[in-house]
């Protein structure tokens, strides 16, 4: 007999006992009614006694049969009060608790799954219920990866299903659950819970299958080795990685060009317009392609990514996304670095918040040789040797002035609460209209809010997690650079063969930019000649957001979904995934 069946029988027993007790009380009252009426000199049938008892206990009180004596009236009061308690209070609550709620719970359990169908394969299993995990599930779905989230109870699963997330109910520490999840056929298992729970997930998973790739996050440094010993293929410290990412965007007195991705000789990088002498010039006037061979393939403008036109004016608050070879990027840095070499950072970089992200950011800035001040309510000096810590509230003007906000070139806001980050962004922007503000966001939906509050750059923890996982799953085709910005590869196909970059209409029709072309002979053409004709065997490297990527496939690669191509692509991606995870 199963646990659910035993619980149902137990609940039914409780309710039956109450019904029997209530029947006994009604019978006793009906008998007493008969004898008290005889005491008053009247006689009624037994059916009449039952009728009177039920009408009084249910408070209907028709009034067609009443007692005349004080004894009879006192008895009526007792019957009435007993009916109010038993029929109007205890009976409904007992029915709801022992009959309706168990029935409702059983109906809910029928709506959720406890295992996956036999045909499911190449799916992604997610463990750990959080906004970051839900965001990852949505991103995976958008990229065509079937994914399922493991939940500990039915209500969690129903809530996720209402949000459009596939959910399975089961215990994370039960190896049989991973059999039901068909882990042996999964593309990857991703554990985003606490360090201790992720360790248990890895150990339980390895009891069932030793080969499926597993990625886990670790909060503490000492947890990395433990998670690997438990069976994790790769372990990431996402918060530390976010801290490092925040510091790479800090504007200093010298030009800082951040490399985002490399594909052979192709390098995608970004830098702030403020760090160069290009502010106020148009793309055409800069002539970076003619001078250095570099293309400006995108601009971040208050959190919005746009594809620049020759007439687009570069403003100091913008961030340029550049495409070129390593030599061209180095030449760009050297040429513009000499032009601004006289500028020096007048004060320390402020890091507001000394959590894991803030600590990682402060240490990374120190390694770059920059002066750093961490503002936190606790004294974090033992954790940050060689870094000045200003103890106090970051929303207090006196504390910020002591930390050096009047001369700080950049402020990094790293608290774990998006509401606090928004508040501090508005406050710091009011105090220093000219300062660079870089803020952390936990959820993607708050990125635009922080930009509107005055942040120059916002990096989302949820987006960083999704980026790492997607880049592991599709190392050969899609590379997520930043908030919704992707580099993807696609065949030129019949639609583009014989056309040139000038007249193909890719930018106009899809808002994508072609940053490189790999010929059938294997030659990589970085920032190809706009007058070169595309060949059928060419492979294009394009940059754009997810909507632009979808638009490109729909217009220029309509046969992308054919079975032969999908099977070949799946095999290549699977091989690359195994190699990357085990490297």
C-alpha positions in Angstrom: 0.0 0.0 0.0 1.5 3.4 -1.0 2.0 6.3 1.3 -0.7 8.4 -0.5 -3.3 5.6 -0.1 -2.5 5.1 3.6 -2.9 8.9 4.1 -6.3 8.9 2.3 -7.6 6.0 4.4 -6.4 7.7 7.6 -8.2 11.0 6.7 -11.3 9.1 5.8 -11.2 7.4 9.2 -11.0 10.7 11.0 -13.9 12.1 9.2 -16.0 8.9 9.7 -15.4 9.0 13.4 -16.7 12.6 13.6 -19.8 11.7 11.5 -20.6 8.7 13.8 -20.2 11.0 16.9 -22.5 13.5 15.3 -25.1 10.9 14.5 -25.0 9.7 18.2 -25.6 13.3 19.4 -28.5 13.8 17.0 -30.1 10.5 18.2 -29.7 11.4 21.9 -31.3 14.8 21.3 -34.2 13.2 19.4 -34.9 10.8 22.2 -34.7 13.6 24.8 -37.1 15.6 22.7 -39.6 12.8 22.9 -39.5 12.4 26.7 -39.6 16.2 27.4 -42.7 16.5 25.2 -44.3 13.7 27.2 -43.3 15.7 30.4 -45.2 18.7 29.0 -48.2 16.4 28.1 -47.7 16.2 24.4 -46.7 13.3 22.2 -44.9 13.3 18.9 -43.6 10.6 16.7 -39.9 9.6 16.6 -39.6 11.1 13.1 -40.9 14.4 14.4 -38.2 14.3 17.1 -35.5 13.8 14.5 -37.0 16.6 12.4 -37.0 19.1 15.3 -33.4 18.2 16.3 -32.1 18.8 12.8 -34.0 22.1 12.3 -32.7 23.5 15.7 -29.1 22.3 15.3 -28.9 23.7 11.7 -30.3 27.0 13.1 -33.2 26.9 10.5 -35.7 27.1 13.4 -39.0 26.8 11.6 -40.8 27.4 14.9 -43.7 25.0 14.2 -42.8 22.9 17.2 -41.7 24.6 20.4 -41.4 23.8 24.1 -43.5 25.6 26.7 -41.6 24.7 29.9 -38.3 26.1 31.2 -36.8 22.6 30.9 -37.8 22.4 27.3 -36.5 25.9 26.5 -33.2 25.1 28.3 -32.9 21.9 26.2 -33.6 23.9 23.0 -30.7 26.2 23.9 -28.4 23.3 24.4 -29.4 21.7 21.1 -29.0 25.1 19.3 -25.5 25.7 20.7 -24.4 22.2 20.0 -25.6 22.6 16.4 -23.8 25.8 15.9 -20.5 24.3 17.1 -20.8 20.9 15.5 -22.7 21.6 12.2 -21.6 25.2 11.4 -18.0 25.1 12.7 -16.6 21.6 13.2 -18.3 19.8 10.4 -17.2 22.2 7.6 -13.6 22.4 8.9 -13.4 18.7 9.3 -14.8 18.1 5.8 -12.3 20.6 4.3 -9.3 19.2 6.2 -9.9 15.4 5.9 -12.0 15.2 2.7 -11.7 18.2 0.4 -8.0 19.2 0.9 -6.8 15.6 0.4 -8.9 15.3 -2.7 -7.7 18.6 -4.0 -4.1 17.6 -3.3 -4.6 14.3 -5.2 -6.0 16.3 -8.2 -2.9 18.6 -8.1 -0.6 15.6 -8.1 -2.3 14.3 -11.2 -1.5 17.6 -13.0 2.3 17.4 -12.3 4.8 14.9 -13.6 6.9 12.6 -11.5 8.9 11.2 -14.4 9.7 12.0 -18.0 8.4 10.1 -21.0 10.7 7.4 -22.5 11.3 9.4 -25.7 12.9 12.5 -24.0 16.6 12.9 -24.5 19.2 15.7 -24.9 17.3 17.7 -22.2 18.7 19.9 -19.4 17.9 19.1 -15.8 17.8 22.1 -13.5 18.1 21.7 -9.7 17.5 24.6 -7.3 14.4 26.8 -7.2 15.3 30.5 -7.5 14.7 33.5 -9.8 18.1 32.8 -11.4 17.1 29.2 -12.2 13.7 30.3 -13.6 15.5 32.8 -15.8 17.9 30.1 -17.0 14.9 27.9 -17.8 13.3 30.6 -19.9 16.6 31.3 -21.8 17.1 27.6 -22.5 13.6 27.3 -23.9 14.2 30.3 -26.1 17.3 28.6 -27.6 15.4 25.4 -28.2 16.7 23.3 -25.3 14.0 21.2 -23.6 14.6 21.6 -19.9 13.0 20.4 -16.7 13.2 21.8 -13.2 13.3 19.4 -10.2 10.9 20.5 -7.4 10.5 19.2 -3.9 6.7 19.6 -3.6 3.6 19.8 -5.7 2.8 23.4 -5.1 6.3 24.5 -6.3 5.8 22.5 -9.5 2.3 24.0 -10.1 3.7 27.5 -9.6 6.5 26.9 -12.1 4.0 25.3 -14.6 1.9 28.5 -14.4 5.0 30.4 -15.4 5.6 28.2 -18.4 8.4 26.1 -16.9 8.5 22.3 -17.1 8.6 20.9 -13.6 9.0 17.4 -12.1 8.3 16.6 -8.4 11.0 14.6 -6.6 13.7 14.6 -3.9 17.0 15.9 -5.1 18.9 13.4 -2.9 17.1 10.3 -4.3 19.1 8.6 -7.0 15.9 7.0 -8.3 14.5 10.5 -9.1 17.4 10.9 -11.7 16.3 7.6 -13.2 12.8 9.0 -13.6 14.4 12.2 -15.1 16.3 10.0 -17.6 19.6 11.6 -16.6 21.5 9.1 -18.7 20.0 10.7 -21.8 20.3 14.3 -20.6 22.6 16.8 -22.2 23.5 18.4 -18.9 22.5 18.6 -15.2 22.8 22.1 -13.7 22.7 22.5 -9.9 22.2 26.1 -8.7 21.3 25.5 -5.0 23.5 25.9 -1.9 27.0 24.4 -1.8 25.9 21.6 0.6 22.8 20.7 -1.4 24.7 20.8 -4.7 27.1 18.4 -3.3 24.3 16.0 -2.3 22.8 16.4 -5.8 26.1 15.5 -7.4 26.6 12.5 -5.2 23.0 11.2 -5.7 23.3 11.7 -9.5 26.6 9.8 -9.7 24.9 6.9 -7.9 22.7 6.5 -10.9 24.9 7.7 -13.8 28.6 8.5 -13.8 28.9 10.1 -17.3 26.2 12.8 -17.7 27.9 16.3 -17.6 27.0 18.2 -14.4 27.6 21.9 -13.8 27.3 23.4 -10.3 27.8 26.7 -8.7 29.9 27.3 -5.6 29.7 30.2 -3.2 32.8 29.4 -1.1 36.2 28.7 -2.4 36.6 25.6 -0.4 33.4 24.1 -1.9 35.0 23.9 -5.4 37.1 20.8 -4.6 34.3 19.2 -2.6 31.9 19.5 -5.5 34.4 18.1 -7.9 35.1 15.2 -5.6 31.3 14.6 -5.4 31.1 14.2 -9.2 30.6 17.7 -10.7 32.2 18.1 -14.2 32.5 21.9 -13.9 32.1 24.2 -10.9 31.6 28.0 -11.3 31.7 30.8 -8.8 29.3 33.0 -10.6 29.3 35.8 -8.0 33.1 36.1 -8.2 32.9 36.0 -12.0 30.3 38.8 -11.9 32.7 40.9 -9.6 35.5 40.5 -12.1 33.2 41.4 -15.0 32.1 44.6 -13.3 35.8 45.7 -12.8 36.7 45.1 -16.5 34.4 48.0 -17.4 35.9 50.5 -15.0 37.1 53.7 -16.7 40.6 54.7 -15.6 43.1 57.3 -16.8 44.3 54.9 -19.5 42.5 53.2 -22.3 41.0 49.9 -21.3 39.8 47.6 -24.1 38.0 44.5 -22.8 38.1 41.4 -24.9 34.7 39.7 -24.9 35.3 36.7 -27.2 37.8 35.3 -29.6 37.2 33.0 -32.6 40.5 32.2 -34.1 41.9 35.5 -35.4 38.6 37.3 -34.8 38.4 39.3 -31.5 35.3 41.0 -30.2 36.1 43.7 -27.7 34.5 46.7 -26.1 35.6 50.1 -24.7 34.0 53.3 -23.4 33.9 56.2 -25.8 34.8 58.4 -22.8 38.2 56.8 -22.7 39.0 57.9 -26.3 39.1 61.1 -28.2 36.3 59.9 -30.5 33.5 61.6 -28.6 31.4 63.9 -30.8 32.6 62.3 -34.0 30.4 60.2 -36.3 31.4 56.6 -37.3 32.3 57.9 -40.8 34.5 60.7 -39.4 36.4 58.3 -37.1 37.2 56.1 -40.1 38.5 53.3 -37.8 38.1 50.8 -40.6 40.2 52.8 -43.0 42.9 53.7 -40.3 43.1 50.5 -38.3 40.9 47.9 -40.0 38.5 47.8 -37.1 34.7 47.8 -37.3 32.4 49.4 -34.7 29.7 46.6 -34.9 27.6 47.9 -32.0 27.0 50.5 -29.4 25.6 50.3 -25.9 23.5 53.4 -25.3 22.0 53.5 -21.7 21.6 49.7 -21.7 20.2 49.5 -25.3 22.3 47.7 -28.0 22.1 49.3 -31.4 23.8 48.7 -34.7 25.5 52.0 -35.6 25.2 53.8 -39.0 27.9 55.9 -40.6 26.1 59.0 -39.4 25.8 57.8 -35.8 27.5 60.2 -33.4 29.7 58.7 -30.7 28.9 60.2 -27.2 30.9 59.8 -24.0 28.3 57.7 -22.2 28.3 55.1 -25.0 30.3 51.8 -25.1 31.6 50.7 -28.4 31.7 47.0 -29.4 34.6 46.4 -31.8 35.5 43.6 -34.2 39.0 43.0 -35.5 42.1 40.9 -35.3 44.3 40.9 -32.2 46.8 43.1 -34.0 44.1 45.6 -34.9 42.7 45.7 -31.4 46.3 46.2 -30.0 46.9 49.0 -32.6 43.6 50.6 -31.6 44.6 50.5 -27.9 48.1 51.9 -28.7 46.9 54.7 -30.9 44.1 56.0 -28.7 46.0 55.2 -25.5 48.7 57.7 -26.4 46.1 60.3 -27.1 44.8 60.2 -23.6 48.0 59.2 -21.8 48.0 62.5 -19.8 44.7 61.7 -18.0 45.0 60.2 -14.5 42.4 58.8 -12.2 42.0 61.5 -9.6 40.7 59.3 -6.8 39.9 55.8 -5.6 37.3 53.5 -7.2 34.4 53.0 -4.7 32.9 49.6 -4.3 29.5 49.8 -2.4 28.9 46.5 -0.7 31.4 44.0 0.6 29.6 40.7 -0.2 31.1 38.0 -2.5 30.6 40.2 -5.6 32.0 43.3 -4.0 34.9 41.4 -2.5 35.8 39.9 -5.8 35.5 43.3 -7.5 37.7 45.0 -5.0 40.5 42.3 -5.2 40.4 42.4 -9.0 40.8 46.2 -9.0 43.7 45.9 -6.6 45.4 43.4 -8.9 45.1 46.0 -11.7 47.0 48.4 -9.5 44.0 50.7 -8.9 43.2 52.5 -5.6 40.1 50.9 -4.1 37.8 51.8 -1.2 35.1 49.3 -0.1 32.0 50.8 1.7 30.2 48.4 4.0 28.4 48.3 7.3 30.9 45.7 8.6 34.6 45.9 9.0 35.9 43.7 6.2 39.6 44.7 6.5 40.6 41.1 7.5 39.1 39.8 4.3 40.5 42.5 2.1 44.2 42.9 3.0 45.8 46.0 1.5 42.4 47.6 0.6 40.9 50.4 2.6 37.4 49.7 4.0 35.1 52.5 5.0 32.7 51.3 7.6 29.2 52.8 7.4 26.0 53.1 5.4 26.5 53.7 1.7 23.4 55.8 1.7 25.0 58.2 4.2 26.7 61.3 2.7 29.3 61.6 5.4 30.4 58.0 4.8 30.6 58.4 1.1 32.6 61.7 1.5 35.1 60.0 3.8 35.4 57.2 1.2 36.3 59.7 -1.5 33.2 60.0 -3.7 34.1 63.6 -4.6 37.1 62.5 -6.6 36.2 58.9 -7.5 36.3 58.2 -11.2 34.0 55.1 -10.9 31.5 53.7 -8.4 30.6 50.0 -8.4 27.4 49.0 -6.7 27.3 45.4 -5.7 24.7 44.7 -3.0 22.5 41.6 -3.4 19.2 43.6 -3.4 18.1 45.3 -6.6 16.0 47.8 -4.8 19.0 49.0 -2.8 21.1 49.1 -5.9 18.5 51.3 -7.6 18.4 53.6 -4.6 22.2 53.9 -4.4 22.4 54.5 -8.1 20.0 57.4 -7.9 21.8 58.8 -4.9 25.3 58.6 -6.3 24.2 60.0 -9.7 22.7 63.0 -7.8 25.9 63.5 -5.9 28.2 63.0 -8.9 26.6 63.6 -12.3 29.9 63.0 -14.1 31.0 59.8 -12.4 30.9 56.3 -14.0 28.4 54.1 -12.2 28.5 50.4 -12.7 25.8 48.4 -11.0 25.0 44.8 -10.3 21.5 43.4 -11.0 20.3 40.1 -9.7 17.4 39.8 -12.2 17.3 40.7 -15.9 14.1 42.6 -15.5 15.8 45.2 -13.3 18.6 46.0 -15.8 16.6 48.7 -17.6 15.4 50.1 -14.2 19.0 50.6 -13.1 19.9 52.2 -16.4 17.0 54.6 -16.0 18.2 55.3 -12.5 21.5 56.6 -13.8 23.8 53.6 -14.1 26.3 53.6 -17.1 26.6 49.9 -17.1 24.5 47.1 -15.5 25.5 43.4 -15.4 23.0 40.8 -14.3 23.9 37.8 -12.3 21.0 35.9 -13.9 22.3 36.8 -17.4 25.8 35.8 -16.5 24.6 32.3 -15.3 22.6 31.9 -18.5 25.5 33.0 -20.6 27.9 30.5 -19.1 25.4 27.6 -19.5 24.4 28.5 -23.0 28.0 28.9 -24.1 28.8 25.4 -22.7 25.8 23.8 -24.4 26.5 25.4 -27.8 30.2 26.2 -27.9 30.3 25.9 -31.6 27.4 28.0 -32.8 26.2 30.7 -30.3 28.3 32.8 -27.9 26.4 35.1 -25.6 28.5 38.2 -25.0 26.3 40.3 -22.7 22.8 41.2 -21.9 21.0 39.7 -24.9 24.0 40.2 -27.3 25.1 37.1 -29.2 27.7 36.1 -31.7 26.4 33.2 -33.8 27.6 31.3 -36.8 25.5 30.5 -39.9 26.0 29.2 -43.4 25.7 31.7 -46.2 23.3 29.3 -48.0 21.6 29.8 -51.4 19.9 33.1 -50.3 23.2 34.9 -50.0 25.4 33.1 -52.6 26.5 35.6 -55.3 25.5 38.7 -53.3 27.9 41.2 -51.6 27.8 42.6 -48.1 26.8 45.9 -49.5 23.7 44.7 -51.3 22.6 41.6 -49.3 20.6 43.7 -46.9 21.6 41.7 -43.8 21.9 44.8 -41.5 18.7 46.4 -42.9 16.6 43.3 -42.7 17.8 41.7 -39.5 19.9 44.3 -37.6 22.8 41.9 -37.6 26.4 42.8 -38.4 28.7 40.4 -40.3 32.0 40.5 -38.4 33.9 37.7 -40.2 33.6 35.1 -43.0 35.2 31.7 -42.9 35.6 30.4 -46.5 35.3 26.8 -47.6 39.1 26.6 -47.7 39.2 27.5 -44.0 40.5 31.1 -44.3 39.0 33.5 -41.8 38.3 37.0 -43.2 37.9 39.4 -40.3 35.8 42.5 -41.3 35.5 41.2 -44.9 35.6 43.5 -47.9 32.0 44.8 -48.4 32.4 44.2 -52.1 33.3 40.5 -51.8 30.6 38.1 -53.1 29.4 35.4 -50.7 30.1 31.8 -51.7 27.8 28.9 -51.0 30.4 27.3 -48.7 31.0 30.4 -46.6 30.3 30.4 -42.9 29.3 33.8 -41.5 30.0 35.1 -38.0 27.3 37.6 -37.0 26.6 39.8 -34.0 23.2 40.8 -32.8 20.5 40.3 -30.2 18.3 37.2 -30.0 15.5 38.9 -32.1 18.1 39.7 -34.8 19.4 36.2 -34.8 15.9 34.8 -35.2 15.2 37.3 -38.0 18.4 36.2 -39.8 17.5 32.5 -39.7 13.9 33.2 -40.9 15.1 35.2 -43.9 18.5 33.8 -45.0 18.5 30.2 -43.6 15.0 28.9 -43.9 16.1 25.2 -44.1 17.9 25.4 -40.7 15.4 23.0 -39.2 16.0 20.1 -41.7 16.6 16.8 -40.1 20.0 16.2 -41.7 21.4 19.5 -40.6 20.0 19.2 -37.1 21.5 15.8 -36.7 24.9 16.9 -37.9 24.8 20.0 -35.7 23.6 18.1 -32.7 26.5 15.6 -33.1 29.1 18.5 -33.4 27.7 20.3 -30.4 27.5 17.2 -28.3 31.2 16.4 -29.0 32.2 20.0 -28.3 30.3 20.0 -25.1 31.9 16.8 -23.7 35.3 18.2 -24.6 34.7 21.6 -23.0 33.3 20.2 -19.8 36.1 17.7 -19.3 38.8 20.2 -20.1 
